[in-house]
């Protein structure tokens, strides 16, 4: 278990927490959770039993990561963003056997106060703008905004907007990292 757990945090027996992970005030990690190395879980975070979190994941304050959510390495979850795990919840109707898995792939950013409706996959290095609502799968490197979210552009792995059309073909260089990217058939690929 991590050596950086605030005294107010609750870590249930059986939880696996990787080396170097920091857990802040009033956070609760359930016993079945698996959290990788060098993560940061902010104040008032909840992590359910059937959750897998990779290495170097940053979860900001007031985020609940519910059952059937998987966060791959280097994911950023902004303050007060929301995951769901049932598509049509009703208080009087038990639906624990209807949880829909959500996968957030490596390097994706989920902006503050965004909502991720269950059952979607968010592609590598996608960028979800603050307050957006994701209702369907998101392509790798896509920049998504709005309610419901729509794609308005592409982002580099470094988190910079790429000057590329949404469709067609094209090539762009990240202004910060100088990494090249190629757009072809509606998909972005890093150049070698």
C-alpha positions in Angstrom: 0.0 0.0 0.0 1.0 3.6 -0.6 2.9 5.4 2.1 1.1 8.7 1.3 -2.4 8.2 2.6 -4.1 11.0 4.5 -5.4 9.9 8.0 -9.0 10.8 7.0 -8.9 8.4 4.0 -10.6 5.0 4.2 -8.8 2.2 2.4 -10.8 -1.1 2.7 -9.0 -4.3 3.2 -8.0 -6.0 0.0 -7.5 -2.8 -2.1 -4.3 -2.8 -4.1 -2.6 0.5 -4.3 0.7 0.9 -6.2 3.9 2.4 -5.0 4.1 6.2 -5.0 0.3 6.7 -5.1 -1.0 9.6 -3.1 -4.4 9.6 -1.5 -5.8 12.8 0.0 -8.5 13.9 2.5 -11.8 12.0 2.9 -11.2 9.6 0.0 -12.7 6.0 0.1 -11.1 3.1 -1.8 -13.1 -0.1 -1.7 -11.5 -3.5 -1.1 -11.7 -4.8 -4.7 -10.2 -1.7 -6.4 -6.9 -2.0 -8.2 -4.9 1.3 -8.4 -1.5 1.5 -10.2 1.8 3.3 -9.3 2.3 7.1 -9.0 -1.4 8.0 -9.0 -3.0 10.9 -7.2 -6.5 10.7 -5.8 -7.7 14.1 -4.6 -10.0 15.1 -1.8 -13.4 13.4 -1.6 -12.7 10.7 -4.2 -14.6 7.4 -4.2 -13.2 4.3 -5.9 -15.6 1.3 -6.1 -14.7 -2.4 -6.0 -14.8 -3.3 -9.7 -12.5 -0.5 -10.8 -9.1 -0.7 -12.5 -6.8 2.3 -12.5 -3.5 2.3 -14.3 -0.2 4.1 -13.5 0.2 7.8 -13.2 -3.5 8.6 -13.2 -4.7 11.9 -11.7 -8.1 12.0 -10.2 -9.0 15.5 -9.0 -11.4 16.4 -6.1 -15.0 15.2 -5.8 -14.8 12.4 -8.4 -16.6 9.0 -7.9 -15.2 6.1 -10.0 -18.0 3.5 -10.0 -18.0 -0.2 -10.7 -17.0 -1.3 -14.3 -14.9 1.8 -15.0 -11.3 1.2 -16.2 -8.8 4.0 -16.5 -5.6 3.2 -18.4 -2.2 4.8 -17.7 -1.8 8.6 -17.7 -5.6 9.4 -17.6 -6.6 12.8 -16.1 -10.0 13.2 -14.4 -10.8 16.8 -13.8 -12.5 18.2 -10.6 -16.1 17.0 -10.1 -16.4 15.1 -13.4 -18.9 12.3 -13.3 -18.9 8.6 -14.3 -22.1 6.6 -14.5 -22.5 2.8 -14.6 -26.3 2.3 -15.2 -27.9 3.7 -18.3 -31.5 3.9 -17.0 -31.4 4.1 -13.2 -34.5 3.9 -11.0 -34.3 3.9 -7.2 -37.0 1.2 -7.0 -35.6 -1.1 -9.7 -32.3 -3.0 -8.8 -30.0 -2.8 -11.8 -26.6 -4.0 -10.4 -26.6 -6.8 -13.1 -26.9 -4.1 -15.8 -23.8 -2.1 -15.2 -22.2 -1.0 -18.5 -18.4 -1.0 -18.7 -16.6 2.3 -19.4 -13.0 2.3 -20.8 -10.9 5.4 -20.7 -7.8 4.7 -22.8 -4.2 5.9 -22.1 -3.5 9.6 -21.9 -7.1 10.8 -22.2 -8.2 14.0 -20.4 -11.7 14.3 -18.9 -12.3 18.0 -18.1 -13.9 19.5 -15.0 -17.6 18.7 -14.5 -17.9 16.6 -17.7 -20.2 13.5 -17.6 -19.3 10.2 -19.1 -22.4 8.1 -19.7 -21.7 4.4 -19.2 -20.9 2.0 -21.9 -18.5 4.1 -23.9 -14.8 3.9 -24.8 -12.8 7.1 -24.8 -9.8 6.8 -27.2 -6.1 7.4 -26.4 -5.2 11.0 -25.7 -8.8 12.2 -26.4 -9.6 15.5 -24.7 -13.1 16.0 -23.2 -13.9 19.7 -22.6 -15.1 21.0 -19.2 -18.9 20.4 -18.8 -19.3 18.2 -21.8 -21.5 15.1 -21.8 -20.2 12.0 -23.6 -22.9 9.6 -24.8 -20.9 7.6 -27.4 -17.5 6.3 -28.2 -14.7 8.9 -28.7 -11.9 8.6 -31.3 -8.3 8.7 -30.2 -6.9 12.3 -30.0 -10.5 13.8 -30.6 -11.4 17.1 -28.9 -14.9 16.9 -27.7 -17.2 19.7 -26.3 -20.8 20.4 -25.7 -24.0 18.7 -24.5 -24.2 16.2 -26.0 -20.5 16.4 -26.9 -19.4 16.7 -30.5 -16.0 16.6 -32.0 -14.6 20.0 -32.9 -11.0 19.1 -33.5 -7.9 17.0 -32.6 -5.4 17.2 -29.8 -1.8 16.0 -29.6 -0.5 13.6 -27.0 1.0 16.7 -25.3 -2.4 18.4 -25.0 -2.1 21.0 -27.7 -4.7 21.6 -30.4 -3.7 20.3 -33.8 -4.5 22.2 -37.0 -6.2 19.5 -38.9 -9.6 19.1 -40.5 -12.1 16.8 -38.9 -12.2 14.5 -41.9 -10.1 13.8 -45.0 -6.3 13.7 -44.8 -3.7 16.0 -43.3 -0.6 16.4 -41.4 0.2 18.5 -38.3 3.0 19.1 -35.9 2.4 19.6 -32.2 3.5 23.1 -31.3 4.9 22.1 -27.9 6.5 18.7 -28.5 7.2 18.9 -32.2 5.7 15.4 -32.6 4.1 14.8 -36.1 0.6 13.5 -36.6 -1.2 12.3 -39.7 -4.9 12.2 -40.3 -6.2 9.6 -42.7 -9.6 8.0 -43.0 -10.9 9.9 -40.0 -8.2 8.6 -37.6 -5.1 10.2 -36.2 -1.8 8.4 -36.0 1.5 9.6 -34.5 4.4 9.7 -37.0 7.6 7.8 -36.1 
